[in-house]
Amino acid sequence: MVRSPSPSPSWAIGCVLPFIRVAVRRLHDTDRSGYWLFMFLLSIVGQIVLLVFFCLKGTAGENRFGPAPSAQG
């Protein structure tokens, strides 16, 4: 029996869903909508733009998505 080189669906879901949650929270921290995550699907340019967004410092204090995670106790 030959094993498939692709990961199992449960493993893929187990890795993709946390990535989406963390990415959307990080985008919210920089006062951007989670819809920006769709840029990841466009091309390498979209992935680079998202990487830059993820590396930027979050907004100081509250933004339209709520208080800053670092301000919460």
Legacy VTK file of the C-alpha trace (Angstrom):
# vtk DataFile Version 3.0
C-alpha trace
ASCII
DATASET POLYDATA
POINTS 73 float
0.000 0.000 0.000
1.361 3.408 -1.003
0.834 6.260 1.421
-0.308 9.596 0.111
2.174 12.465 0.627
-0.669 14.874 1.381
-1.662 15.506 5.002
-4.916 14.196 6.355
-7.919 16.548 6.258
-8.117 16.657 10.051
-4.471 17.728 10.291
-5.007 20.420 7.651
-8.083 21.799 9.435
-6.232 21.639 12.740
-3.491 23.887 11.333
-5.492 26.214 9.078
-8.228 27.233 11.536
-5.831 28.480 14.255
-3.849 30.360 11.595
-7.018 32.124 10.434
-7.995 33.029 14.006
-4.565 34.450 14.849
-4.279 36.293 11.536
-7.685 37.958 11.925
-6.888 38.965 15.522
-3.591 40.468 14.375
-5.316 42.368 11.560
-7.867 43.677 14.071
-4.985 44.756 16.314
-3.703 46.918 13.448
-7.254 48.295 12.892
-7.839 46.375 9.662
-10.736 44.111 8.775
-10.315 40.349 8.636
-11.248 40.528 4.961
-7.657 41.588 4.294
-6.811 37.925 4.841
-8.227 37.170 1.389
-5.120 38.886 -0.032
-3.272 35.721 1.009
-5.081 33.900 -1.793
-4.231 36.396 -4.536
-0.536 36.017 -5.130
2.857 36.361 -3.551
2.302 40.132 -3.500
-0.753 39.673 -1.271
1.233 37.425 1.041
4.010 40.014 1.309
1.483 42.766 2.083
-0.022 40.621 4.846
3.418 39.899 6.259
4.068 43.637 6.456
0.697 44.165 8.189
1.492 41.406 10.693
4.845 43.022 11.510
3.451 46.505 12.080
2.879 47.743 15.597
-0.750 47.613 16.713
-2.826 50.709 17.307
-2.362 52.399 20.673
-5.415 52.102 22.911
-8.827 51.117 21.604
-9.749 50.812 17.968
-13.030 49.926 16.259
-12.545 46.242 17.157
-12.131 46.818 20.900
-9.380 47.445 23.402
-5.759 46.584 22.722
-4.874 43.028 23.836
-1.825 44.358 25.705
-4.092 46.697 27.716
-6.291 43.851 28.947
-5.279 42.407 32.275
LINES 1 74
73 0 1 2 3 4 5 6 7 8 9 10 11 12 13 14 15 16 17 18 19 20 21 22 23 24 25 26 27 28 29 30 31 32 33 34 35 36 37 38 39 40 41 42 43 44 45 46 47 48 49 50 51 52 53 54 55 56 57 58 59 60 61 62 63 64 65 66 67 68 69 70 71 72
